[in-house]
Amino acid sequence: MTITERRRSFSLSAVLLVAALALAGCTGAAAGPGDAAPATLPLAEASPIADPLSWQGPSTAVAAHSALDPVTDGAAALPATVVDAQGTTVTVTDTSRILALDIYGSLSRIVFELGLGESVVGRDVSSAFPEASDLPLVTANGHELSAEAILDAAPTVILTDTSLGPWDTILQMRDAGIAVVVVDSHRSIDTVGALTQQVADALGVAERGKTLAARTTAAVDAKVAEIAAVAPADPSQRLRMMFLYVRGQSGVYYLFGEESGADTLITALGGVDIAGEIGWQGMRPVTDEALIDANPDLILMMTDGLASVGGVDGLAEHLPAVAQTDAGRNRRIVDMADATILSFGPNTAQTLDALAVAIYAPESAG
């Protein structure tokens, strides 16, 4: 990794970390209000509306839970030596006690899908899928790593990225002799397979990684094609979308742009990524002028973020510029659980499906 790339990685991850810590007091970080609602009807069973541009009203996307389908073909080959995302050479000799920690719970799900779930000894707050929900938490106050809890779990290997902190805790684990592998923090539709392979390589199950990456990528590709069939074919009729990150209690209002992952999500959903049009890089505080000039047809948000400002009505009160956009005038806000919408893990196809229903068949949304 070059110095420029490393700086970019840390700058994007730092924003995610600051945002995560902004909700540290919110116990709903891993499971937003939308998770309590029934799962959104599958796109294949939904009835798309004739004109997505004319629809008025908000909707919540709730991805259906998919049971684990672990890849078990292919024996583990240890020791496994990898060069991680920070350029550090790490040798993993023991995978009997694994911690996989990130802001969205993607890494732990990948480990489980690689057939190593029985070796996972703890979880972050976002790893709330049923198979992991009974594991002890090693994060405190939301997404803050707890050195004491991690050491109590006695891991032999830790997989993480730079989305959680404090970073000194990770350095402390290395000083304690634990193998720590830092994977790429950049998440997008395009990196799902690569992230899966990074995890598999570090745990000595490279062949399983190839199988899982191929399976996940194929499911995503199929879902993108299915969405394209219901999205407007005429480019002028496609919804112009933006991803707005909000934490009302902390006064945090960010527009997620290129290289944030939200850009590839919007494209996969058949929308027009406004941030790409205006060259908005990464994740930066949104201004009234930028929001009004962008004039989105639809705004994507995290469920807890929307709740933090009191819902759609509260959003316009906290950020008055929203009311001056087509999305605000039509109350066209689509929200999804914080731990799901940008996770880009094995369940990416299900995430896309639920969002597509909320956008193109809102009457069928949960």
C-alpha positions as CSV (number, residue, x, y, z in Angstrom):
1,M,0.0,0.0,0.0
2,T,1.4,3.4,-1.0
3,I,1.5,6.3,1.5
4,T,-1.3,8.0,-0.4
5,E,-3.5,4.9,-0.3
6,R,-2.8,4.4,3.4
7,R,-3.7,8.0,4.2
8,R,-6.9,7.7,2.2
9,S,-7.8,4.5,4.0
10,F,-7.2,6.0,7.4
11,S,-9.1,9.2,6.5
12,L,-12.2,7.3,5.3
13,S,-12.0,4.9,8.3
14,A,-11.6,7.7,10.7
15,V,-14.9,9.2,9.6
16,L,-16.6,5.9,10.1
17,L,-15.0,5.6,13.5
18,V,-16.0,9.1,14.6
19,A,-19.5,8.4,13.3
20,A,-19.6,5.1,15.2
21,L,-18.5,6.7,18.4
22,A,-21.2,9.4,18.0
23,L,-23.8,6.7,18.6
24,A,-21.8,5.0,21.4
25,G,-24.7,5.5,23.8
26,C,-27.2,4.0,21.5
27,T,-27.8,0.3,22.3
28,G,-29.7,0.0,19.0
29,A,-26.5,0.4,16.9
30,A,-26.5,-3.3,15.9
31,A,-30.2,-3.7,15.4
32,G,-32.1,-0.6,14.4
33,P,-35.9,-0.2,14.8
34,G,-36.3,-1.6,11.3
35,D,-35.1,-5.0,12.5
36,A,-38.1,-5.4,14.6
37,A,-40.4,-5.1,11.6
38,P,-41.3,-8.1,9.3
39,A,-38.8,-8.8,6.6
40,T,-39.4,-7.0,3.4
41,L,-41.3,-9.1,0.8
42,P,-38.8,-10.5,-1.8
43,L,-38.4,-8.5,-5.0
44,A,-39.5,-11.5,-7.0
45,E,-42.9,-11.5,-5.2
46,A,-43.3,-7.7,-5.0
47,S,-45.4,-5.5,-7.3
48,P,-43.2,-2.6,-8.6
49,I,-44.9,0.7,-8.9
50,A,-45.3,2.2,-12.4
51,D,-43.5,5.4,-11.8
52,P,-40.9,5.5,-9.0
53,L,-40.3,9.2,-9.5
54,S,-43.9,10.1,-8.6
55,W,-44.1,8.0,-5.4
56,Q,-44.6,9.9,-2.2
57,G,-43.8,8.6,1.3
58,P,-40.9,6.9,3.2
59,S,-40.2,3.2,3.4
60,T,-38.0,0.9,5.5
61,A,-36.0,-1.9,4.0
62,V,-35.7,-5.0,6.2
63,A,-33.5,-7.8,4.8
64,A,-34.7,-11.3,5.4
65,H,-32.5,-13.4,7.6
66,S,-30.7,-16.1,5.6
67,A,-29.4,-19.1,7.5
68,L,-25.8,-19.9,7.4
69,D,-24.6,-22.1,4.6
70,P,-21.0,-22.8,5.5
71,V,-18.4,-23.8,3.0
72,T,-16.7,-26.9,4.4
73,D,-14.9,-28.4,1.4
74,G,-11.1,-27.8,1.7
75,A,-9.0,-28.4,4.8
76,A,-7.3,-25.6,6.7
77,A,-3.6,-25.2,5.9
78,L,-1.6,-23.6,8.7
79,P,0.6,-21.7,9.3
80,A,-0.8,-19.1,7.0
81,T,1.4,-16.1,6.2
82,V,-0.3,-13.0,4.7
83,V,0.6,-9.4,4.1
84,D,-2.4,-7.5,5.5
85,A,-4.0,-4.3,4.3
86,Q,-1.5,-2.2,6.1
87,G,1.5,-3.9,4.6
88,T,2.3,-5.9,7.8
89,T,3.4,-9.5,7.4
90,V,1.4,-11.7,9.8
91,T,1.7,-15.4,10.3
92,V,-1.3,-17.2,11.7
93,T,-0.5,-20.5,13.4
94,D,-3.7,-21.2,15.4
95,T,-7.3,-20.6,14.4
96,S,-8.9,-22.4,17.4
97,R,-10.0,-19.1,19.0
98,I,-11.0,-16.4,16.5
99,L,-12.2,-12.8,16.9
100,A,-13.5,-11.0,13.7
101,L,-14.4,-7.4,14.5
102,D,-15.6,-4.5,12.3
103,I,-18.3,-1.8,12.4
104,Y,-20.8,-3.8,10.4
105,G,-20.3,-7.4,11.5
106,S,-19.3,-8.5,8.0
107,L,-16.1,-10.2,9.1
108,S,-17.7,-12.5,11.7
109,R,-20.3,-13.5,9.2
110,I,-17.6,-14.4,6.6
111,V,-15.8,-16.5,9.2
112,F,-19.0,-18.4,10.0
113,E,-19.7,-18.9,6.3
114,L,-16.2,-20.3,5.9
115,G,-17.1,-23.1,8.3
116,L,-15.1,-21.7,11.3
117,G,-18.0,-20.4,13.4
118,E,-17.4,-22.9,16.2
119,S,-13.9,-21.3,16.7
120,V,-15.3,-17.7,17.1
121,V,-15.0,-16.7,20.8
122,G,-16.6,-13.3,20.9
123,R,-18.3,-10.7,18.8
124,D,-18.7,-7.0,18.1
125,V,-22.0,-5.3,18.7
126,S,-22.9,-5.5,15.0
127,S,-22.6,-9.3,14.8
128,A,-26.1,-9.8,15.8
129,F,-27.1,-12.6,13.4
130,P,-28.7,-15.5,15.4
131,E,-25.7,-17.9,15.1
132,A,-23.4,-15.3,16.8
133,S,-25.8,-13.5,19.1
134,D,-25.0,-15.5,22.2
135,L,-21.2,-14.9,22.0
136,P,-19.8,-12.5,24.6
137,L,-19.4,-8.9,23.4
138,V,-15.8,-7.5,23.2
139,T,-17.0,-4.0,22.3
140,A,-18.3,-1.5,24.8
141,N,-20.3,1.7,24.5
142,G,-21.4,0.8,21.0
143,H,-18.3,0.2,18.8
144,E,-15.5,0.8,21.2
145,L,-13.0,-2.1,21.5
146,S,-12.6,-3.4,25.1
147,A,-9.0,-4.6,25.7
148,E,-10.1,-6.4,28.8
149,A,-12.9,-8.2,27.1
150,I,-10.7,-9.2,24.2
151,L,-8.0,-10.6,26.5
152,D,-10.6,-12.4,28.5
153,A,-11.7,-14.1,25.2
154,A,-8.1,-15.3,24.8
155,P,-8.1,-15.2,21.0
156,T,-5.3,-16.8,19.0
157,V,-6.1,-14.6,16.0
158,I,-7.9,-11.3,15.5
159,L,-9.3,-10.2,12.1
160,T,-10.3,-6.5,12.0
161,D,-10.1,-3.3,10.0
162,T,-9.7,0.3,10.9
163,S,-13.4,1.0,11.4
164,L,-13.2,0.2,15.2
165,G,-11.1,1.8,17.9
166,P,-9.3,2.9,19.8
167,W,-6.4,1.7,17.7
168,D,-4.1,1.5,20.7
169,T,-6.2,-1.5,21.7
170,I,-5.2,-3.4,18.5
171,L,-1.6,-2.5,19.1
172,Q,-1.9,-3.8,22.6
173,M,-3.2,-7.1,21.3
174,R,-0.1,-7.4,19.0
175,D,2.2,-6.6,21.9
176,A,0.4,-9.4,23.8
177,G,1.6,-11.9,21.1
178,I,-1.8,-12.3,19.3
179,A,-1.8,-12.6,15.6
180,V,-3.7,-9.5,14.3
181,V,-4.6,-9.3,10.6
182,V,-6.0,-6.0,9.4
183,V,-8.2,-6.3,6.3
184,D,-9.2,-3.6,3.9
185,S,-11.6,-1.1,5.4
186,H,-13.0,0.0,2.0
187,R,-16.4,-1.7,1.5
188,S,-18.4,-1.7,-1.7
189,I,-20.3,-4.0,-4.0
190,D,-17.1,-4.4,-6.0
191,T,-15.0,-5.6,-3.0
192,V,-17.2,-8.3,-1.5
193,G,-15.3,-11.2,-3.1
194,A,-11.9,-9.7,-2.3
195,L,-12.8,-9.1,1.4
196,T,-14.0,-12.7,1.6
197,Q,-10.7,-14.0,0.2
198,Q,-8.6,-11.8,2.6
199,V,-10.3,-13.4,5.5
200,A,-10.0,-16.9,4.1
201,D,-6.3,-16.5,3.3
202,A,-5.5,-15.3,6.8
203,L,-7.3,-18.3,8.4
204,G,-5.6,-20.8,6.1
205,V,-8.8,-21.8,4.2
206,A,-8.0,-20.2,0.8
207,E,-9.9,-22.7,-1.3
208,R,-13.0,-22.2,0.8
209,G,-12.6,-18.5,0.3
210,K,-12.6,-18.9,-3.4
211,T,-15.8,-20.9,-3.2
212,L,-17.6,-18.5,-0.9
213,A,-16.4,-15.4,-2.8
214,A,-17.6,-16.9,-6.1
215,R,-21.0,-17.8,-4.5
216,T,-21.5,-14.4,-3.0
217,T,-20.4,-12.5,-6.1
218,A,-22.7,-14.6,-8.3
219,A,-25.7,-13.9,-6.0
220,V,-24.9,-10.2,-6.1
221,D,-24.6,-10.2,-9.9
222,A,-27.9,-12.0,-10.2
223,K,-29.6,-9.6,-7.9
224,V,-28.3,-6.6,-9.7
225,A,-29.7,-8.0,-13.0
226,E,-33.0,-8.6,-11.3
227,I,-33.1,-5.0,-10.0
228,A,-32.2,-3.7,-13.5
229,A,-35.3,-5.4,-14.8
230,V,-37.6,-3.3,-12.6
231,A,-35.7,-0.1,-12.5
232,P,-36.5,2.5,-15.2
233,A,-34.8,1.7,-18.5
234,D,-34.8,5.4,-19.5
235,P,-31.8,7.1,-17.9
236,S,-33.9,10.3,-17.5
237,Q,-36.4,8.4,-15.4
238,R,-33.9,6.9,-13.0
239,L,-34.0,8.0,-9.4
240,R,-31.2,10.4,-8.4
241,M,-30.1,9.2,-5.0
242,M,-27.7,10.2,-2.2
243,F,-26.7,8.5,1.0
244,L,-27.0,10.7,4.1
245,Y,-25.5,9.7,7.4
246,V,-27.1,11.4,10.4
247,R,-26.6,11.4,14.1
248,G,-29.0,14.1,15.4
249,Q,-27.9,13.9,19.0
250,S,-24.3,14.7,18.0
251,G,-25.1,17.1,15.2
252,V,-23.4,14.8,12.6
253,Y,-24.7,15.1,9.0
254,Y,-22.5,13.5,6.4
255,L,-22.9,13.0,2.7
256,F,-21.3,9.7,1.6
257,G,-19.7,10.0,-1.8
258,E,-17.3,8.2,-4.1
259,E,-15.1,5.5,-2.4
260,S,-17.5,5.3,0.6
261,G,-19.3,2.2,-0.8
262,A,-22.6,4.1,-1.0
263,D,-21.8,5.0,-4.6
264,T,-21.6,1.4,-5.7
265,L,-24.8,0.6,-3.7
266,I,-26.7,3.3,-5.5
267,T,-25.5,2.1,-8.9
268,A,-26.4,-1.5,-8.1
269,L,-29.9,-0.3,-7.2
270,G,-30.3,1.2,-10.6
271,G,-30.1,4.8,-9.3
272,V,-28.0,7.8,-10.3
273,D,-25.3,8.5,-7.8
274,I,-25.5,12.3,-7.3
275,A,-22.2,12.3,-5.3
276,G,-20.4,10.9,-8.3
277,E,-22.0,13.6,-10.5
278,I,-20.7,16.4,-8.3
279,G,-17.3,14.7,-7.5
280,W,-18.0,14.3,-3.8
281,Q,-15.2,12.2,-2.5
282,G,-15.4,10.0,0.6
283,M,-17.6,11.1,3.6
284,R,-17.8,14.8,4.4
285,P,-20.2,17.1,6.3
286,V,-23.0,18.1,4.1
287,T,-23.9,21.7,3.6
288,D,-27.3,23.3,2.9
289,E,-26.0,24.6,-0.5
290,A,-24.7,21.2,-1.5
291,L,-27.9,19.4,-0.5
292,I,-30.1,21.9,-2.4
293,D,-27.9,21.9,-5.5
294,A,-27.9,18.1,-5.5
295,N,-31.7,17.9,-5.2
296,P,-32.0,14.1,-4.8
297,D,-35.2,12.3,-5.7
298,L,-34.5,9.8,-2.9
299,I,-32.3,9.8,0.2
300,L,-30.9,6.5,1.6
301,M,-30.3,6.5,5.4
302,M,-29.5,4.2,8.3
303,T,-32.5,3.5,10.5
304,D,-31.0,4.6,13.8
305,G,-29.8,7.8,12.1
306,L,-33.3,8.6,10.9
307,A,-34.6,7.8,14.4
308,S,-32.0,10.1,16.0
309,V,-33.7,13.1,14.4
310,G,-37.2,12.0,15.0
311,G,-38.0,10.4,11.7
312,V,-38.7,12.0,8.4
313,D,-40.4,15.1,9.9
314,G,-37.6,15.6,12.3
315,L,-35.0,15.3,9.6
316,A,-36.4,18.4,7.8
317,E,-36.4,20.2,11.2
318,H,-32.8,19.3,11.9
319,L,-31.6,19.8,8.3
320,P,-34.1,22.3,6.7
321,A,-32.4,22.0,3.3
322,V,-33.9,18.6,3.0
323,A,-37.3,20.1,2.6
324,Q,-36.1,22.1,-0.4
325,T,-35.3,18.9,-2.3
326,D,-37.6,16.6,-4.3
327,A,-36.8,13.9,-1.8
328,G,-37.9,16.1,1.1
329,R,-41.0,17.4,-0.7
330,N,-42.1,13.8,-1.5
331,R,-40.9,12.4,1.8
332,R,-38.9,9.9,-0.2
333,I,-36.6,8.6,2.4
334,V,-35.6,4.9,2.5
335,D,-33.9,3.6,5.6
336,M,-32.3,0.3,6.6
337,A,-30.6,-1.0,9.7
338,D,-27.2,0.5,10.5
339,A,-25.5,-2.9,10.6
340,T,-26.9,-4.0,7.3
341,I,-27.1,-1.3,4.7
342,L,-23.3,-0.8,4.0
343,S,-22.0,-4.1,5.4
344,F,-21.1,-5.6,2.0
345,G,-20.6,-9.1,3.3
346,P,-22.1,-12.6,2.5
347,N,-25.7,-11.1,2.7
348,T,-25.1,-8.4,0.2
349,A,-27.7,-9.9,-2.3
350,Q,-30.3,-9.9,0.4
351,T,-29.5,-6.3,1.3
352,L,-29.9,-5.2,-2.3
353,D,-33.2,-7.2,-2.6
354,A,-34.8,-5.4,0.4
355,L,-33.6,-2.0,-0.7
356,A,-34.9,-2.6,-4.2
357,V,-38.4,-3.4,-2.8
358,A,-38.4,-0.3,-0.6
359,I,-37.5,1.8,-3.6
360,Y,-39.4,0.2,-6.5
361,A,-42.2,-1.6,-4.7
362,P,-42.7,0.4,-1.5
363,E,-46.1,-1.0,-0.8
364,S,-44.5,-4.4,-0.3
365,A,-41.8,-3.1,2.1
366,G,-41.7,-4.1,5.7
